[in-house]
């Protein structure tokens, strides 16, 4: 008998394994080659774009962004149009408007050039999320950069703090997480670990120092003495409530009116023939020709009377004021007043004092029975017997307003107009709301009364 081969022959098993390993290695080599070619190609395009952009600025004497945080973009389409790109056909597969270089002036005065590639044979340039940083974090000619701002105004006015209009912040114990009053809108010193404070009492306490309400305020369930009822009027039927009485009434309102103004005259020659009339903007009786007979007069309520004014009936009433509020007082039309009447409703709401009894919290200084009803924070106990509500602990702020100083010695300081960094458009709006005529960074820098603090945000390539 001939030699018999084993099913598990070593030679037979080795050959297929070698082939599989060879195929895997070949695929890996191809992937590496593609990756290298892509990166070289992408890198080459970026280098060409940056080099061409820099040369464009040098050769044309074009002005780079002049001020800190200013940016501008140079697109591939613009560089091709200006004949700055040699062999432009190489870029036929690129979106010429999305392939560009962003040029930004940094606070140091240096420039950051950021290329963006958008070509069919290359992946688009992709960045990680933006993070706050500074110039040392930027990869030259690679990182994307953007800016945010805190607008500021220079003032020699004095700070007066809420409450009490104290001029020394150290004398102010109260702090808040938002402006306590609209005129005290500027956030000052931060108070870390501030909280609301309360004391526990046994007995009776009234809501809002004994104020009246139709419904029980939060934390004050018991009804006390009845107060003066509140009467209101409505065109629509109000919601029913146990404390409310509703009745149907006649409602009236008035507004001031005047008579219409004549603004156009139809003058006739008295012949009665067709074509025997003309239209004029002055009375017919003033005319010196044959068209002296008044055939018709046009009237208007327009405040500015022209030949194009809107005509109204002679008996119309021209309003000279807005309608007054609805009342139950009867009125009637006159030469100077127009009256309007309609069906409506009068409803009367009873009110009471509200109180709480037993052991309860009373927050300082409002006396609110709940933390939600108090908006004042303190770093330490504001009065004897008060305990910190640790659940409300936070960073609060002292707020102030600026007032003209009677002892102005010419010295001032920069005051922030926003607490957080904002986008350029929002900063521009903050200044324009303050009546400063600005529309771009240059306008702000040229104005000695205003300025900004810059925050750099950057994103690196993925």
Residue pairs with C-beta under 8 A, 6 or more apart in sequence:
5 12
38 122
38 123
41 121
41 122
42 117
42 122
42 123
45 91
45 94
45 99
45 115
45 117
45 119
45 122
46 115
46 117
46 141
48 85
49 76
49 79
49 99
49 100
49 101
49 115
49 117
50 101
50 113
50 115
50 141
52 79
52 84
52 85
53 74
53 79
53 101
53 103
53 113
54 113
55 84
56 62
56 74
56 79
56 82
56 84
57 64
64 103
64 105
64 111
65 71
65 72
65 103
65 104
65 105
65 111
66 105
66 442
67 105
67 441
67 442
67 445
68 105
68 106
68 107
68 441
68 445
68 454
69 104
69 105
69 107
69 147
69 149
69 441
69 454
70 104
70 105
70 441
70 442
71 102
71 103
71 104
71 105
71 145
71 146
71 147
72 102
72 103
73 100
73 101
73 102
73 103
74 100
74 101
74 103
75 96
75 97
75 98
75 99
75 100
76 85
76 91
76 94
76 96
76 97
76 99
76 100
77 96
77 97
79 85
80 88
80 91
80 96
85 91
91 99
91 119
93 119
93 120
93 121
94 117
94 118
94 119
94 120
95 118
95 119
98 116
98 118
98 124
99 116
99 117
99 118
99 119
100 115
100 116
101 113
101 114
101 115
101 116
102 113
102 114
102 116
102 144
103 111
103 112
103 113
103 114
104 111
104 112
104 114
104 145
104 147
105 111
106 112
106 135
106 138
106 145
106 456
107 135
107 454
107 456
108 135
110 135
112 138
112 140
112 141
112 143
112 145
113 141
114 141
114 142
114 143
114 144
114 145
115 125
115 141
116 124
116 125
117 124
117 125
118 124
118 125
125 461
126 461
126 462
127 144
127 459
127 460
127 461
127 462
128 459
128 460
128 461
128 462
129 459
130 144
130 146
130 457
130 458
130 459
131 457
131 458
131 459
132 455
132 456
132 457
133 456
133 457
133 458
134 456
135 456
137 143
137 456
137 458
138 145
138 458
139 460
139 461
142 460
142 461
143 458
143 459
143 460
143 461
144 458
144 459
144 460
145 456
145 457
145 458
145 459
146 457
146 458
147 424
147 454
147 455
147 456
147 457
148 421
148 422
148 423
148 454
148 455
148 457
149 421
149 422
149 423
149 424
149 427
149 452
149 453
149 454
149 455
150 416
150 417
150 418
150 419
150 420
150 421
150 422
150 452
150 453
150 455
151 416
151 417
151 418
151 422
151 427
151 430
151 431
151 444
151 450
151 451
151 452
152 414
152 415
152 416
152 417
152 450
152 451
152 452
152 453
153 414
153 415
153 417
153 434
153 449
153 450
154 412
154 413
154 414
154 415
154 448
154 449
154 450
154 451
155 402
155 412
155 413
155 415
156 405
156 408
156 409
156 410
156 411
156 412
157 402
157 403
157 404
157 405
157 412
158 167
158 402
158 403
158 404
158 405
159 167
159 169
159 186
159 188
159 400
159 401
159 402
160 166
160 167
160 400
160 401
160 402
160 403
161 167
161 168
161 169
161 171
161 172
161 184
161 188
161 398
161 399
161 400
162 172
162 174
162 180
162 181
162 184
162 399
162 400
162 401
163 172
163 174
163 180
164 172
166 172
169 188
169 189
169 398
169 400
172 398
173 378
173 379
173 380
173 382
174 180
174 376
174 377
174 378
174 398
175 191
175 194
175 376
175 377
175 378
175 379
175 396
175 397
175 398
176 375
176 376
176 377
176 396
176 397
176 398
176 399
177 375
177 377
177 394
177 396
177 397
178 375
179 185
179 187
179 399
180 375
180 376
180 399
183 401
184 399
184 400
184 401
185 399
185 401
186 399
186 400
186 401
186 402
186 415
186 416
187 397
187 398
187 399
187 416
187 419
188 397
188 398
188 399
188 400
189 397
189 398
190 395
190 396
190 397
191 377
191 379
191 395
191 396
191 397
191 398
192 379
192 395
193 379
193 393
193 395
194 377
194 378
194 379
194 393
194 394
194 395
194 396
195 377
195 378
195 388
195 389
195 390
195 392
195 393
195 394
196 363
196 364
196 371
196 374
196 376
196 377
196 378
196 388
196 389
196 392
197 363
197 364
197 378
197 381
197 382
197 386
197 387
197 388
197 389
198 361
198 362
198 363
198 364
198 371
198 386
198 387
198 389
199 361
199 362
199 364
199 385
199 386
199 387
200 359
200 360
200 361
200 362
200 387
201 359
201 360
201 362
202 358
202 359
203 357
204 355
204 356
204 357
205 355
205 356
205 360
205 362
205 367
205 369
206 220
206 224
206 353
206 354
206 355
207 213
207 217
207 219
207 220
207 353
207 354
207 355
207 356
207 369
208 217
208 366
208 367
209 367
210 353
211 353
212 227
212 228
212 351
212 352
212 353
213 351
213 352
213 354
214 230
214 241
214 243
214 244
214 349
214 350
214 351
214 352
215 243
216 222
216 223
216 354
217 354
218 369
218 370
218 372
218 373
219 356
219 360
219 368
219 369
219 370
219 373
220 354
220 355
220 356
220 369
221 354
221 356
222 354
222 355
222 356
222 357
223 352
223 353
223 354
224 352
224 353
224 354
224 355
225 352
225 353
226 350
226 351
226 352
227 351
227 352
227 353
228 351
229 348
229 349
229 350
229 351
230 348
230 349
230 351
231 346
231 347
231 348
231 349
232 238
232 346
232 347
232 348
232 349
233 249
233 251
233 326
233 327
233 328
233 344
233 345
233 346
234 344
234 345
234 346
234 347
235 251
235 326
235 342
235 344
235 345
236 345
237 246
237 345
238 244
238 246
238 345
238 347
240 246
241 349
243 349
243 350
243 351
244 347
244 348
244 349
244 350
245 347
245 348
246 345
246 346
246 347
247 345
247 346
247 347
248 343
248 344
248 345
249 328
249 343
249 344
249 345
249 346
250 328
250 330
250 341
250 342
250 343
250 344
251 326
251 327
251 328
251 341
251 342
251 343
251 344
252 326
252 327
252 328
252 329
252 330
252 331
252 339
252 340
252 341
253 323
253 324
253 325
253 326
253 327
253 331
253 339
253 340
254 323
254 324
254 331
254 337
254 338
254 339
254 340
255 319
255 320
255 321
255 322
255 323
255 324
255 337
255 338
256 319
256 320
256 321
256 336
256 337
256 338
257 317
257 318
257 319
257 320
257 336
257 337
257 338
258 317
258 318
258 320
258 336
259 317
259 318
259 335
260 299
260 300
260 301
260 312
260 313
260 314
260 316
260 318
261 299
261 300
261 301
261 302
261 305
261 318
262 283
262 297
262 298
262 299
263 281
263 298
263 299
263 300
263 302
263 305
263 306
263 307
263 309
264 279
264 280
264 281
264 297
264 298
264 307
264 309
264 311
265 279
265 280
265 281
265 282
265 283
265 284
265 294
265 296
265 297
265 298
266 277
266 278
266 279
266 294
266 295
266 296
266 297
266 298
267 277
267 278
267 279
267 280
267 284
267 287
267 291
267 292
267 293
267 294
267 295
268 276
268 277
268 284
268 291
268 293
268 294
268 295
269 276
269 277
269 290
269 291
269 292
269 293
270 276
270 290
270 292
270 293
277 291
277 295
278 291
280 287
280 291
281 307
283 294
284 291
284 292
284 293
284 294
284 295
285 292
285 294
297 314
298 311
299 311
299 312
299 313
299 314
299 316
300 309
300 310
300 311
300 312
301 310
301 312
301 316
301 318
301 319
302 309
302 310
312 318
317 333
317 338
319 338
323 340
326 344
328 346
331 337
331 339
331 341
332 339
333 339
356 369
360 369
361 369
361 370
362 368
362 369
363 369
363 370
363 371
363 373
363 374
363 389
364 374
364 376
364 378
364 382
364 383
364 386
365 376
365 382
366 373
366 374
366 375
366 376
368 374
371 389
371 391
371 392
377 392
377 394
377 396
381 387
381 388
402 415
414 451
416 453
417 430
417 431
417 434
418 426
418 427
418 430
421 453
421 455
422 430
424 441
427 444
427 452
428 438
428 439
428 440
431 438
431 444
431 450
432 438
436 447
436 449
436 450
437 443
438 444
438 447
438 450
444 450
444 451
444 452
445 451
